[in-house]
Amino acid sequence: MPILGIDYEQCKNSKICLLTCPRYFRLDKEKGKVVFEDPQNLCNSCGRCIAMCPTDAILYEDMGDAFTFEGVKDLSTLIPYDTMYKFMSGKRSIRGFKKKKVPRAIMEKVLNSMKYAPAGANIRTLECTIISDDVIIKKLSESVMDAIIASNNPRYSENLKKAKESGFDAIFYNAPHVLIIHSTNPNDSMNATIALTYGMLSAQSLGLGTCWIGLAHGVLISSEEIREEIAGIQGRVWGVIIIGYPTQKFFRVPPRPPIKTKGLDELE
Ligand SMILES: Cc1cc2nc3c(=O)[nH]c(=O)nc-3n(C[C@H](O)[C@H](O)[C@H](O)COP(=O)(O)O)c2cc1C
């Protein structure tokens, strides 16, 4: 039970915890104060009480550290929309990489941003495996190519056969790292996609390029042998990306069709 209760020395009775989470916070009229009660340990540690308490009066343990937005009064002013729009629309899939490994401290920054992605019921069961050994990446790439060639997939098999014959890594594009997100929680599919998307965007802010590799994802789902023996993963694979310093440069954002939307005309 990571939320432990309220530090009454800090509490100024704002009752914001009670308003944001009436399930576990209750006004004890006799004591004249809000109390935290979770006898069945059902609190999912979403931490909204920690985030919203104006006097930092929530007691917790084993959750990591909360932090404040020094000098930022309104988060919406941190990144103006135009900047965010350019940053997001300018993010391309990268399929060419420098022969340079990403330093651990930089990779940790990417992973650190992923942990702030929302997760259904705040259930945090995702795990990452980063493969950085070029020999294993090559072996994984070749196994994925072989599996797809053998499946006679009309879209990919023929091209992959030619790529393999010419020695081209048409799966991971000689990326220095393959990052696989996985877990044993059968409900993690969307959580993983969102977390990886956070990671890919933060990677871009660190000068890194990334690309989703659905081809490897499919094979890692279907082949237990490749998943366990080459990738070293037990459980379900939810997503695969490559990551590294890009050699590719983009001069403009390609056109994209609008998302078909109902209901927009109803807005003023
Ligand atoms: C779920 C998913 C799977 C993808 N799988 C692959 C893949 O296996 N290989 C690849 O080269 N690109 C893959 N991509 C990248 C797409 O081809 C790319 O996002 C799309 O062409 C648009 O280009 P952009 O990302 O540069 O805007 C994948 C993208 C997504 C979202």
The ligand as an SDF file (V2000), in Angstrom:
LIG
                    3D

 31 33  0  0  0  0  0  0  0  0999 V2000
    2.3550   -0.0920  -35.9410 C   0  0  0  0  0  0  0  0  0  0  0  0
    3.4470    0.2960  -36.9120 C   0  0  0  0  0  0  0  0  0  0  0  0
    4.2620   -0.6660  -37.4570 C   0  0  0  0  0  0  0  0  0  0  0  0
    5.2950   -0.3160  -38.3200 C   0  0  0  0  0  0  0  0  0  0  0  0
    6.1480   -1.2770  -38.7810 N   0  0  0  0  0  0  0  0  0  0  0  0
    7.1890   -0.9170  -39.5750 C   0  0  0  0  0  0  0  0  0  0  0  0
    8.1330   -1.9020  -40.0030 C   0  0  0  0  0  0  0  0  0  0  0  0
    8.0410   -3.0950  -39.6970 O   0  0  0  0  0  0  0  0  0  0  0  0
    9.1750   -1.4950  -40.7750 N   0  0  0  0  0  0  0  0  0  0  0  0
    9.3260   -0.1770  -41.1420 C   0  0  0  0  0  0  0  0  0  0  0  0
   10.2890    0.1300  -41.8470 O   0  0  0  0  0  0  0  0  0  0  0  0
    8.4460    0.7760  -40.7540 N   0  0  0  0  0  0  0  0  0  0  0  0
    7.3850    0.4410  -39.9670 C   0  0  0  0  0  0  0  0  0  0  0  0
    6.5060    1.3910  -39.5310 N   0  0  0  0  0  0  0  0  0  0  0  0
    6.6990    2.7970  -39.9280 C   0  0  0  0  0  0  0  0  0  0  0  0
    5.6420    3.2320  -40.9430 C   0  0  0  0  0  0  0  0  0  0  0  0
    5.9430    2.6730  -42.1840 O   0  0  0  0  0  0  0  0  0  0  0  0
    5.6430    4.7590  -40.9520 C   0  0  0  0  0  0  0  0  0  0  0  0
    5.2040    5.2380  -39.7300 O   0  0  0  0  0  0  0  0  0  0  0  0
    4.7560    5.3190  -42.0550 C   0  0  0  0  0  0  0  0  0  0  0  0
    5.2190    4.9580  -43.3220 O   0  0  0  0  0  0  0  0  0  0  0  0
    4.6920    6.8370  -41.9750 C   0  0  0  0  0  0  0  0  0  0  0  0
    5.9770    7.4020  -42.0460 O   0  0  0  0  0  0  0  0  0  0  0  0
    6.4910    8.3850  -40.8920 P   0  0  0  0  0  0  0  0  0  0  0  0
    6.5120    7.6010  -39.5960 O   0  0  0  0  0  0  0  0  0  0  0  0
    7.8450    8.8100  -41.3000 O   0  0  0  0  0  0  0  0  0  0  0  0
    5.5230    9.5210  -40.8140 O   0  0  0  0  0  0  0  0  0  0  0  0
    5.4790    1.0460  -38.6760 C   0  0  0  0  0  0  0  0  0  0  0  0
    4.6490    2.0140  -38.1260 C   0  0  0  0  0  0  0  0  0  0  0  0
    3.6530    1.6600  -37.2270 C   0  0  0  0  0  0  0  0  0  0  0  0
    2.8130    2.7280  -36.5950 C   0  0  0  0  0  0  0  0  0  0  0  0
  1  2  1  0
  2  3  1  0
  2 30  2  0
  3  4  2  0
  4  5  1  0
  4 28  1  0
  5  6  2  0
  6  7  1  0
  6 13  1  0
  7  8  2  0
  7  9  1  0
  9 10  1  0
 10 11  2  0
 10 12  1  0
 12 13  2  0
 13 14  1  0
 14 15  1  0
 14 28  1  0
 15 16  1  0
 16 17  1  0
 16 18  1  0
 18 19  1  0
 18 20  1  0
 20 21  1  0
 20 22  1  0
 22 23  1  0
 23 24  1  0
 24 25  2  0
 24 26  1  0
 24 27  1  0
 28 29  2  0
 29 30  1  0
 30 31  1  0
M  END
$$$$
